[in-house]
Amino acid sequence: SAHCPSCGAPEESQATNACASCGQVTNTGRYDWVLADFVDDQDSRQAHIWLREIMPDEVALALGVPTKSGPRLQPAACLVWAIGHLVRDGGLSVTERDVIGKCATRNRIAAGEVEAWVEQAQQGKLAQPLLHVGLGAEEWLNQLVGFVLHDGRITGDARSLLMRLAEILQLPHYDVALAARKQAYRRQVERD
């Protein structure tokens, strides 16, 4: 090394056996390693593996998009969760039923199954899905936004339903547009 291992001062001469700054003996044999070869990180297989793992999050942070979130929820679980909250808070309007129905259709959930969930919720018999540990209401809502997205957009009716759900969940500053961008990005990353 070109620096003293004790104080970090640069070596002035290779001829002396002690650091000129601190007096530490440097050639005792205690520091016996020698850099035998330099491997460029671009040639290293391990570096590529490491970069593949770290890079998406760094790029996401630089772009201001979300990094990895919690576990991926099933569309049916998100819809049951939303229906339960909406019905408990006063029921579903025809428009809200339509939004939920379209979302269910896009996610290959039968219309009859959705109607059964609504009826069960109205009777107070709808079993809510098991909440994942550490997964809060906002993450459930975020993932529901992902299921409601259609061609990367959220219709006005769907936006109203999501905002009502945000109010029920006491998330007054919830940004549906931001959540939609995050979910669209998440889908893109999962596809690539």
N, C-alpha and C positions, 0 to 999 in steps of 0.2 A: 504494500500500500504506500502511497505517497504522503500519507498523513500519520501522525502519531496516534496509536490506538488509545492512548490515555487521555490526551487533551485535545486532539484533533488538529494540532498545528501542522502546517505543511513541513515536510522534511526538506531541510536546506541542503543536506549532503548525504549521500549514500555511504560515505566513508566512516562516519561516526556511528558508535553503537548506542548513543543516547539522544533523546530529544533535546534540541537546543532551547526550547521554551520551558519545559517542565522538568527535564533531567531524567525522565523515565527511560530505563534501558529498553531498547526496542528489538534487539537481535538476540533475545534469550532463547529462542526456539519455542516459546510459549505460543506464539502466533505462527502456526506451521502450515496454514492453508495457502494454496497458490491458485490463482485463477488460471486454469489450464486451457479453457476454451470459452468463447463467447458464442451463444446461440441466439441468433436473431429471433425475436418473438414471432415474426411472421413465418418463420420456418418451423417453429415448434408446434407439434400436434397438440400438446397440452395447452399452449397459449390459445390456439384456435378454440378448443373446448371451453376454456375459461371465458374468452371473448363472447362466444355464442351464448353463454349463460348470463353474462353481465350486460352485454350490449343492449338488448331490447329495453331494459329498464332505464338505462342511461339515456338512450335516445328518447324514450317516452318522457323522462323528466325534462330533457332539453326542449321538447316540443310542447310541454305543458299538458300532456295527456296522461291518463291513469296508468299506474303500474299494475302489477298482479293484484287481483282482488281475491275475495274469498272463494269458496267452492262454487262451482257452477250449479245453479239450481235448475230443477226441471220445470218446464213451462206449466204443467198441470199443478204443481205445488204452488207456484207463484199466483196462478189464477185462483186457486182455492183460497189462498191467503188473502188476496185482494177482495174476493167476493165476500168472505167472512167479515172483513173490516167494513166494507161498504154497506152491507145489509144491516150490520149492527148499528151503523150510524144513520139509519133512516131509509134504507132500501136502495134499490137500483132503478134508475129511470130507464125508459125505453132506449134512449141514446146510449146509456152506459152498457146496457145489455147487448146492444148492437156492437159496440166497441169490443167488449169481452168476447162476443161470438166470433167476430172477424179475427181477433187475435188467436182464439182457439183453433179456428179453421187453418190459419197459416202455420200453426204448430201441430197439426194433425191430431186434434182433440175433437171428438164427436160432439155435435151440437146437443144431442140428448144427454150426454154426460155433463155438459155445462149447465143445462137446465135442471138436472138432478141436483147439482151443487147449489144452485140458487134456491131451489125448493127446500133443500135440507137447511140452508142458512136461514131462510125465512121461518122455518119451524124450530130453529135453535139446535139443530141436530148435526150441523156440519162440523166434522172433526178437522181442526186446523192441522196443517202439516207440521212435522217436528222441526223446530227451529234449530239450525246448526249453532253450536257453541261459538260465541264470538261474532256471530253474524247478526247485526242489528237491523232494525226496521228500514233504515236508509239503504242498506245493501239489498234487502229484499225488493224495495221500490226501484232501485237502480236496475236490478236484473229484470223486473217486470217491464221497465222502460225498454229494455233490449228485446223483449218478446212482443211489445206493442209496435216497435219500429217497423215501418213498411217502406222498403226502398230507401232506407236511411232517413226517413222523415216520420214525423208524428202529426197526425191530423188534428184539427182543432178540437174535435170531440174527444179524441184520446187524450189530448193535453188537458182538457177540463177534468176528465176522470182522474188523471194522475195528480193534478193539483188538488182535487178534492181528497184524494187518498193522502197526499202530503199534509193537508190540514188535519185530517183525522189522526195521523201519526204524530202530530205536533212538530212538523218540520216546516216552519213558516218561511224559511229562506231557501227552500228546495228549488233548484234550477233544472227544470225539465229539459231545456235545450242542452245544457252542459252534460246532463246524464245521458242524453241521446248520443252526443258526440263521443262520450266515453265508451258507451256500449257498441257503437259502430266501430270504433277503433279496436275494441276487444275482439269483435267478430273478425275483423281484418287480420289481426295478429294470430288468431286461432286458425284461420284458413292458410296462412303462410307457413 
